[in-house]
Amino acid sequence: MKTPIFSPREREAFSALLDDSSPTVRSGLVSFFGARPEAAREFLHSLATGPDRMLAWHARRVLADLRFTDPVAEFRGFIRSLHYELETGCLLLARTALPKADATLVTEELDRLAARCRELIAEPSTTRERCRVLNRVLFHEAGFHGNVEHYEDPLNSFLPSVLERRCGLPITLSIVYLLVAQRIGLELEPVALPGHFLVGSYTDNTPFFIDPFERGAFRTQGELLLYLRARGFEPTPADLTPSPVREVLARCCRNLVAHYNAAGHVNRARMFETFVGDFEASYERHTAS
């Protein structure tokens, strides 16, 4: 028996509705797709692995709501697609260990934090002034902080857990910072230092850096070079440049390998090690083509 699929007109109509913010529309779509699992699965998978990043992100959110996919296979498919988007990647990464993680709750909380930032920003404002507002909202009002006491807790690496518990690693606190900044139109970049992780601003004449693990402390280029040398690293210019989303997500996986091994969860550590291998292999295939 031939698997039913949606017509071109239906696909176009559903694609237009996927990014609708109305809870009623979203609930209606989920109900409609849930009653037609074969056609919905084919349609949503085609979008989730396609070149349109926003459509892919919305399609993956609906797939997560419908529980149509194996989270491990879904994340592996995301890695191999080479269509990397930070928020989507973090949500898919989290679902490999926390399959019941609710993507809608994550995006709603990030939206709420961004809305609060917009309330406090007085225009015109500089990038640094906007970052000060982010610092106030995230670290003073919302109480985000580095989990110094339980640094190796694997939950520190999963975006839904970080948002719920208000604590995490340098990299996941930086991810929260970046995703909120993105929502308020602030151009910031992830910066993967050896042994640490920061957020960088490169839009002004002189770059500056924010350390979310230290409650948004501002750092200069010179301070970071001294920081690295004091810890035995010989810094290179590449250390202070933006990191691609691929490397941010792969680094999250490397952290999880170490933390799950430390906790004695060898099988879980091995799973994240295979994800690191998938990132590396996919990147090698891409650069060789």
N, C-alpha and C positions, 0 to 999 in steps of 0.2 A: 504493500500500500504506500502510495506516495505521501511524503511528509508535507502537510499544508504549509503554505507560506503566504505572507501578506503581499497584496498587489502593490505595484509601484506607487499608486495614489495613496494607499494606506501607509506605506513606509514613509512617504513624504509628510503626511499628516502627523504620524506618531513622532517623527524626528523633530517636528516643529514644537510638539508639546513636551518633549523630554526635559527642557530647561525651564518649564513653567514653575514658578515659585509657589503657586497656590496649593495648599495641602489637599484641597478637594480634587484638583486635577491630578495631582500625584497619586492620591489614593485610588482615583478612578482608573488611571493607567495600570497600576499594580493589579487591581482586581480584574481588569480586562485581559491583561497578559497572563495572569494566573489561571484564567479559564481556557486559555489557548497556549499551553506550555510549549508545544513543538514549534509553532510559528513564532512565538515570542522569543524562544531561545535562539533560533536561527537569526532573527532580525537583530536582537540585542547583541549577540556575539559579533555579527558583522560590523556593527558600529563600534563595539568595544575594542576591536583590533584594527579599526580604520584610521586614516590619516587625520581626521578632524578631532583634535584633542578634547575640545569641549563636549562634543557629542559622545566621544569615547568615555569621558568621565561620567556623564549623566547615564549612559547605558550601563556602566559598571555599577553605579549606585542602584539602579533598578534591579539588575541581576542579583546584587547582594540582598535587596529586600525580598526578592522572590526565592532566594536560596536555590537558584537553578544550577549553581556551579560548585565544583570542588575548589575551595579557596586556594589550595596549593597549585592546582593546575591553572587556575585563573591568574595567579601572580606570575607563574612561570610563563604563561602566554603574554602577559604584560611585558615582562623582561625581554622576551624574544621579538616583540613587536617593534621595539626601538622608538615607540611613540611615548616618550617619557614626560609625565607631568607630576609635579611633586605631591600634590594633595591626593591624587588618584593612587599613586604608588604607595604612599604611606597607609592609605586605607586598605589596599589590597595586601600589603605586607602584614598589617595587624590581623587581618582575617585568617591568615595562615595559622596563627596561634590562638586567636580569639574569634572563632567563626561566628559568634553571635554579636560581634561589634556592629553597632548601628551607624551607618554612614550618615544618615540624616541628622542624628544627634550631634555628630562631629561638626558637620557643616553649619548647623544652626548655632552651635556654641562659638565657632569662629566668626560667624556673621554677627553675633551679639557683641563680641569683643570689639569687632571693627566698628559697629554702630556706636558704641560708647566712645571710641577714639574720635569718630567724626563729630560727636557732640562737643568734644573738648578742643578741637583744633580751630584756632582763629586764623582766618585767611586775611592777607597772604602769610604763608609760613615757609620757613626753610626746611630742608630735609632733616637737619639736626633738631629743629624745634618739633617736627612731627615725631621723630624718634623719642624725644623726651615725653611726648604724650603717650606713645606706646609703652614706654617704661612705667609711667604712672599707672596706666590701666592694667598691664600685665603683672607687674611685680609688686605694686602697692595695693591697688584695689582688688585684683583677682588673686594675688598671693602666689604666683608662680615662683618656684625656687629650685635650685639644684638639689638633687637627692643625695646629699653627702653621706648620710647615715647608711643608706642601702644602695650604694652606687651600682652594684652588680646585679640588682634586681632586674630580671628581663622586662618587667612591665615598664621600666623607664624608657624602653625603646619603641613603645607602641603609642601612636598618636592618641587613640581614644582613651587609653589609661592615663597619659600625661594630662590631657584636658580634664579628666575626672578627678585625678588626685592632686593636680596642680604642682607636680614635681617631675623631674626627669633628668636626662643627661644633657651635656652641652649641645649635642647635635639635635635632640628632639625639642629642647627649649628654643633653639635657633629656628627649627622648622615651624613651630608655633608662631614665632616672631615674624618669619617670612610670610606665612599664610595670612596673618592679620594685616601685615603691611601691604600685601598684594591687594587686599580688599579695599584699602583706602587710597590706592593709586600711588603708593610709595615704592620706588624702584630700589630694592635691596637685593643682595646676592649672598648665597651660602659660601663660606670660606673654610676649607678643611685644612687647618694647621696640623702639623705633626703633633699628635697627642692632645689636641684640643679642637674646638669648633666654635666659629664666630659667625657674625653677620657683617657684611661689608657694604659701604655706600661709595659708589664711584661716579656719581653724577656731578659733584662739585669739582673744583679745580684740584683740591687736595682730598684724597680718599680718607675716610675714617671708618672705624670698626666698632661694633657693639658686642659685648659679651653677655648674652642672656643668662649664662650660668652664674654670673656675678651681678644679677639683677639689673642688667642693661648698662653696665659700666662702659664709658666711651674709651677707646684706645686709639692711639696714633700708630702710624707705620713704624716709627722708631721704637715705640714701647714694645710692639710685638716682636721686632727683631731682637731686642734685648731679652725679652721673655724666652724666646726660642734658644738663644745662646746660653742663657742661664740654666737651661735644662739639657744641655749637651747636644743641641741640634745646630748644624751649620745652615742657616736659612738661605733659600734661593728665592729669586723674584717670583717663581711660580707658587710659593707658599702663601703669598698674599693676594693671589688672583682668584676670581670666582671659580667655584667648582661646579661641574655639570650635575644635573639631577641624577644621572646614572651613578656617579660616584657617591653622591649623598646617600642614596638608597643602598648601594653596595656596602658602604661603611656602616650603616645601621645593621646590615646582615652580619658583618664581621664582628661588631660588638655583641650581637646575639650569640654567635658561635662561642665567643669567649665566656659570656655570662652563663649560657646554658651548660657549657663544659664545667665551669666552676661550681654550678649547682648539681652536677652529676647527671644531668639530663642529656645523655650522649646522643640519643636518637634525634632529639629536637635540635641539638647543635649540628648534627650531620645534615639535617634538612636545610638549615640556613647556610651551611657551607656549600651545598649544591647550588643555592641561589647565587652565591658569590661567583661560583664557576660559570653559571648561566650568564651573568652580567659580563664577565670577562670574555666568554666565548662569543656572545652576541656582538660585543664591541669589536672583537678581532674580525669577525665575518663582515661587519659593516665597513671597517677601514680597508679590508682587503678587496672589497668589491669595486 
